[in-house]
Amino acid sequence: MLEINRVVLIVLDSVGVGSSPDADEYGDGGSNTLGHVARAAGGLKLPNLGSLGLGNIIPVLGVPPAISPLAAWGRLQPASVGKDTTTGHWELAGIILKAPFPLYPEGFPLEIIRAVEAAMGRKILGNVVASGTEIIARLGAKHMDTGWPIVYTSADSVFQIAAHEDVIPLAELYDLCLKARGILQGEHGVARVIARPFTGKVGSFVRTGNRRDFSLKPPRRTILDCLSTAEKEVIGIGKIENIFAGRGITLGIRTGNNKEGMAQTLTAMGEARSGLIFVNLVDFDMHYGHRNDPLGYAGALEEFDRWLPQLLGVMTDTDLLIITADHGCDPTTAGTDHSREYVPLLVWNRKIPSGICLGERQTFADVAATIAALFGIDWPGPGTSFHLLL
């Protein structure tokens, strides 16, 4: 068995690899984020991911299957109900949800809006389903005039609050989100309350990188809790600390984009000597998947691929790298919602023999079970560890 002292778990947010068996139930039959992005771009240049075995998981134009993949490879099937960020990350950490988070395709009920307004001490604008860029273009001028925050949702279980940073400073916006989070519990417990700050002038508003997510607390212990209880470091980079409401995180590092996330990962490699470095790279989903921009998506994948050798170069014999995703968000489909898909699984260590196929795993929670096994931590499930295959 491998002797592992540190695991780097990187979530390429929304990089799905083909519709799951139940995708039709979600309206996502035929979705294939990675495959369709590659086709739309006329092929992807991902030599480093290709050498690890990305092209062995599914056909990817421009990324042929490796004869002897350097990483163990496979894909994970979602077992939880739902296809949102929180659901995907929680399942990777060992929680399988049997019921979905609530959705609000017609906006939030009046009693919720009135309660939120009372807690905030101000009126709100919006309360509609909309994209973030569209809603600030439509209501941004009125927001500037009134000082009222803009509330909107999407096909995901989210309560989003948009505000201009010069009208509602960041600290105040985050406080408004915390107040909304306190109300949105139980029956109306949305997965995330999200601060969506923006800047600019009327007609040219731009969302900033100061987004912050306020998630529900996980309903039970995750592998993060188990690791921190065992006095292992758990560093969350990007959205991780927010997704888990701080639970099990010993150090949270917020980032505004993939470039910052990758830089902070390298910094953490130099500072954390043991435990888990859990990274979310959000640009694939936020900037390209939801905006139906397959060429931008392709560019972000190629940027990550160019950076990957820097990470591999600082990893030691007792480090393990896991690259995966949390759901799909196929930018070539008519809608802008997440898609119900398998996610990739690439597992690399200097001592792993080449060419190991991990197959199609039945749940993302196999990642949690594997991390527990590698650290010798008792894990009651769910998930099945693949550590003995490495």
Secondary structure, DSSP 8 states (H G I E B T S, - for coil): ----SEEEEEEETT---SB-TTGGGGT-TT--HHHHHHHHTTS---HHHHHHTHHHHS-BTTB---SS-SSEEEEE---SS--SHHHHHHHHTT---SS-----TT---HHHHHHHHHHHTS--EEEEE--HHHHHHHHHHHHHHH---EEEE-SSSEEEEEEETTTS-HHHHHHHHHHHHHHS-GGG--SEEEEEEEES-TT--EE-S--EEEE---SS--HHHHHHHTT--EEEETTHHHHTTTTT-SEEE--SSHHHHHHHHHHHHHH--SEEEEEEE-HIIIIIITTT-HHHHHHHHHHHHHHHHHHHHH--TTEEEEEE-S-B--TTSSS-S-B-B-EEEEEE-TTS-TT-EEEEES-TTHHHHHHHHHTT-----SS---GGG-
